[in-house]
């Protein structure tokens, strides 16, 4: 594991596991991609799908000094979907 092998060199290894995020990924794959994405919202405890900026903020935090003591961590950002 990178976090264990390289931690003493100041290298941190973290990951982000996003849930359903409102992007253009379904564009051209389904007839109404926006409606399809929106239909996933009620399945989440937060009642909506995520926004790209919400994942970007997590990544920015992990890249910042504020997370200097974090390594070997998986941050799940899925609107609570895996909690149910």
MARBA-3410 file (N, C-alpha, C, O; in Angstrom, 1 decimal):
84
0.8,-1.2,0.0,0.0,0.0,0.0,0.9,1.2,0.0,1.8,1.3,0.8 ~ 0.6,2.2,-0.9,1.4,3.4,-1.0,1.5,4.2,0.3,2.6,4.7,0.6 ~ 0.4,4.3,1.0,0.4,5.1,2.2,1.4,4.5,3.2,2.0,5.3,3.9 ~ 1.5,3.2,3.3,2.4,2.6,4.3,3.8,2.7,3.8,4.8,3.0,4.5 ~ 4.0,2.4,2.5,5.4,2.3,2.0,6.1,3.6,1.8,7.3,3.7,1.9
5.3,4.7,1.5,5.9,6.0,1.3,5.6,7.1,2.3,6.0,8.2,2.1 ~ 4.8,6.8,3.3,4.5,7.8,4.3,5.7,8.4,4.9,5.7,9.6,5.2 ~ 6.7,7.7,5.2,7.9,8.2,5.8,8.7,9.2,4.9,9.6,9.8,5.3 ~ 8.3,9.2,3.6,8.9,10.1,2.7,8.0,11.4,2.4,8.3,12.2,1.6 ~ 7.0,11.5,3.2,6.1,12.6,3.0,5.1,12.5,1.9,4.4,13.4,1.6
4.9,11.3,1.4,4.0,11.0,0.3,2.7,10.5,1.0,2.7,9.5,1.7 ~ 1.6,11.2,0.7,0.3,10.7,1.2,-0.5,10.1,0.0,-0.4,10.6,-1.1 ~ -1.3,9.1,0.3,-2.1,8.5,-0.7,-3.6,8.4,-0.2,-3.8,7.6,0.7 ~ -4.4,9.1,-0.8,-5.9,9.1,-0.4,-6.7,9.0,-1.7,-6.2,9.2,-2.8 ~ -7.9,8.6,-1.6,-8.8,8.4,-2.7,-10.2,8.9,-2.4,-10.6,9.0,-1.3
-10.8,9.3,-3.5,-12.2,9.8,-3.4,-13.1,8.8,-4.2,-12.8,8.5,-5.3 ~ -14.2,8.4,-3.6,-15.2,7.5,-4.2,-16.5,8.2,-4.4,-17.3,8.2,-3.5 ~ -16.6,8.9,-5.5,-17.9,9.7,-5.7,-19.0,8.8,-6.1,-18.9,7.7,-6.7 ~ -20.2,9.2,-5.7,-21.4,8.5,-6.1,-21.9,9.0,-7.4,-21.1,9.4,-8.2 ~ -23.2,9.1,-7.6,-23.8,9.7,-8.8,-23.6,11.2,-8.8,-24.1,11.9,-7.9
-22.9,11.7,-9.8,-22.5,13.1,-9.9,-23.1,13.6,-11.2,-23.0,13.0,-12.2 ~ -23.7,14.8,-11.1,-24.3,15.4,-12.3,-23.3,15.8,-13.3,-22.7,16.9,-13.2 ~ -23.0,15.0,-14.3,-22.1,15.3,-15.3,-22.7,14.9,-16.7,-23.9,14.5,-16.7 ~ -21.9,15.1,-17.7,-22.4,14.7,-19.1,-22.1,13.3,-19.4,-22.2,12.9,-20.6 ~ -21.8,12.4,-18.5,-21.3,11.1,-18.8,-22.4,10.3,-19.5,-22.0,9.4,-20.3
-23.7,10.5,-19.3,-24.7,9.8,-19.9,-25.1,10.4,-21.3,-26.0,9.8,-22.0 ~ -24.6,11.5,-21.6,-24.9,12.2,-22.8,-24.7,11.3,-24.0,-23.6,10.8,-24.2 ~ -25.8,11.1,-24.8,-25.7,10.2,-26.0,-25.9,8.8,-25.7,-26.0,7.9,-26.6 ~ -26.0,8.4,-24.4,-26.2,7.0,-24.1,-27.6,6.7,-23.8,-28.1,5.6,-24.0 ~ -28.3,7.7,-23.3,-29.7,7.5,-22.9,-30.5,8.7,-23.5,-29.9,9.8,-23.7
-31.7,8.6,-23.9,-32.5,9.7,-24.5,-32.5,11.0,-23.8,-32.2,12.0,-24.4 ~ -32.8,11.0,-22.5,-32.8,12.2,-21.7,-31.9,12.1,-20.5,-32.3,11.7,-19.4 ~ -30.6,12.3,-20.8,-29.6,12.1,-19.7,-29.8,12.9,-18.5,-29.6,12.4,-17.4 ~ -30.2,14.1,-18.6,-30.5,14.9,-17.4,-31.6,14.4,-16.5,-31.5,14.3,-15.3 ~ -32.7,13.9,-17.2,-33.8,13.4,-16.4,-33.4,12.0,-15.8,-33.8,11.7,-14.6
-32.6,11.3,-16.5,-32.1,10.0,-15.9,-31.2,10.3,-14.7,-31.4,9.6,-13.7 ~ -30.3,11.2,-14.8,-29.5,11.5,-13.6,-30.4,12.0,-12.4,-30.2,11.6,-11.3 ~ -31.3,12.9,-12.7,-32.2,13.4,-11.7,-33.0,12.3,-11.0,-33.3,12.4,-9.8 ~ -33.3,11.3,-11.8,-34.1,10.2,-11.2,-33.4,9.4,-10.2,-34.0,8.7,-9.4 ~ -32.1,9.5,-10.2,-31.3,8.8,-9.1,-31.3,9.5,-7.8,-31.1,8.9,-6.7
-31.7,10.8,-7.8,-31.7,11.6,-6.6,-32.4,11.0,-5.4,-31.9,11.0,-4.3 ~ -33.7,10.6,-5.6,-34.5,10.1,-4.5,-33.9,8.9,-3.8,-34.3,8.6,-2.7 ~ -33.1,8.2,-4.5,-32.5,7.0,-3.9,-31.4,7.3,-2.9,-30.9,6.4,-2.1 ~ -31.0,8.6,-2.8,-30.0,9.0,-1.8,-30.6,9.7,-0.6,-31.6,10.4,-0.7 ~ -30.1,9.4,0.6,-30.6,10.1,1.8,-30.6,11.6,1.7,-31.5,12.3,2.3
-29.7,12.2,0.9,-29.8,13.6,0.7,-30.8,14.1,-0.3,-31.1,15.3,-0.5 ~ -31.4,13.1,-1.0,-32.5,13.4,-2.0,-32.0,14.0,-3.3,-32.9,14.6,-4.0 ~ -30.8,13.9,-3.6,-30.3,14.5,-4.9,-29.0,13.8,-5.3,-28.4,13.1,-4.5 ~ -28.6,14.1,-6.5,-27.3,13.6,-6.9,-26.2,14.7,-6.6,-26.6,15.9,-6.4 ~ -25.0,14.4,-6.7,-23.9,15.3,-6.3,-23.6,16.2,-7.5,-23.9,16.0,-8.6
-22.9,17.3,-7.2,-22.5,18.3,-8.1,-20.9,18.2,-8.3,-20.2,17.9,-7.3 ~ -20.4,18.4,-9.5,-19.0,18.3,-9.7,-18.1,19.1,-8.7,-17.1,18.7,-8.2 ~ -18.6,20.3,-8.4,-17.8,21.2,-7.5,-17.7,20.6,-6.1,-16.8,20.9,-5.3 ~ -18.7,19.7,-5.7,-18.6,19.1,-4.4,-17.5,18.1,-4.3,-16.8,18.0,-3.3 ~ -17.3,17.4,-5.4,-16.2,16.4,-5.4,-14.8,17.2,-5.5,-13.8,16.8,-4.9
-14.8,18.3,-6.3,-13.6,19.1,-6.5,-13.2,19.7,-5.1,-12.0,19.8,-4.8 ~ -14.1,20.1,-4.3,-13.8,20.6,-3.0,-13.1,19.5,-2.1,-12.2,19.9,-1.3 ~ -13.6,18.3,-2.2,-13.0,17.2,-1.4,-11.6,17.0,-1.9,-10.6,16.8,-1.1 ~ -11.4,17.0,-3.2,-10.0,16.8,-3.8,-9.1,17.9,-3.3,-8.0,17.7,-3.0 ~ -9.6,19.2,-3.4,-8.8,20.3,-3.0,-8.4,20.2,-1.5,-7.3,20.5,-1.1
-9.3,19.7,-0.7,-9.0,19.5,0.7,-7.9,18.5,0.9,-7.0,18.7,1.7 ~ -8.0,17.4,0.2,-7.0,16.3,0.3,-5.7,16.8,-0.2,-4.6,16.3,0.3 ~ -5.6,17.7,-1.1,-4.4,18.2,-1.6,-3.8,19.4,-0.8,-2.7,19.8,-1.0 ~ -4.6,19.8,0.2,-4.2,21.0,1.0,-3.5,20.6,2.2,-3.5,19.4,2.7 ~ -2.8,21.5,2.9,-2.2,21.3,4.2,-3.2,20.9,5.3,-2.8,20.3,6.3
-4.4,21.2,5.1,-5.5,20.9,6.1,-5.6,19.4,6.3,-6.1,19.0,7.3 ~ -5.2,18.6,5.3,-5.3,17.2,5.4,-4.0,16.5,5.6,-3.8,15.3,5.3 ~ -3.0,17.2,6.2,-1.6,16.8,6.3,-1.5,15.5,7.1,-0.5,14.8,6.9 ~ -2.4,15.2,7.9,-2.3,13.9,8.7,-3.2,12.8,8.2,-3.4,11.8,8.9 ~ -3.6,13.0,7.0,-4.5,11.9,6.4,-3.7,11.2,5.3,-3.1,11.8,4.5
-3.7,9.9,5.4,-3.1,9.0,4.4,-3.7,7.6,4.5,-4.1,7.2,5.6 ~ -3.9,7.0,3.4,-4.5,5.7,3.3,-6.0,5.7,3.5,-6.6,4.7,4.0 ~ -6.6,6.8,3.2,-8.0,7.0,3.4,-8.8,7.0,2.1,-8.4,7.6,1.1 ~ -10.0,6.4,2.2,-10.9,6.5,1.1,-12.1,7.4,1.6,-12.7,7.1,2.6 ~ -12.3,8.5,0.9,-13.4,9.4,1.2,-14.6,9.1,0.3,-14.5,9.3,-0.9
-15.6,8.6,0.9,-16.8,8.3,0.1,-17.7,9.5,0.1,-18.1,10.0,1.1 ~ -18.1,10.0,-1.1,-18.9,11.2,-1.2,-20.1,10.8,-2.1,-20.1,11.0,-3.4 ~ -21.1,10.2,-1.5,-22.2,9.6,-2.3,-23.6,10.0,-1.8,-24.6,9.3,-2.1 ~ -23.7,11.1,-1.1,-25.0,11.6,-0.6,-25.6,10.6,0.3,-26.8,10.7,0.6 ~ -24.8,9.7,1.0,-25.3,8.8,1.9,-25.8,7.5,1.4,-26.4,6.7,2.1
-25.6,7.3,0.1,-26.2,6.1,-0.6,-25.6,4.8,0.0,-26.4,3.9,0.2 ~ -24.4,4.7,0.4,-23.8,3.5,0.9,-24.2,3.3,2.4,-23.9,2.3,3.0 ~ -24.8,4.4,3.0,-25.2,4.3,4.4,-26.6,3.5,4.5,-26.9,3.1,5.6 ~ -27.3,3.4,3.4,-28.6,2.7,3.5,-28.5,1.2,3.2,-29.5,0.5,3.2
END
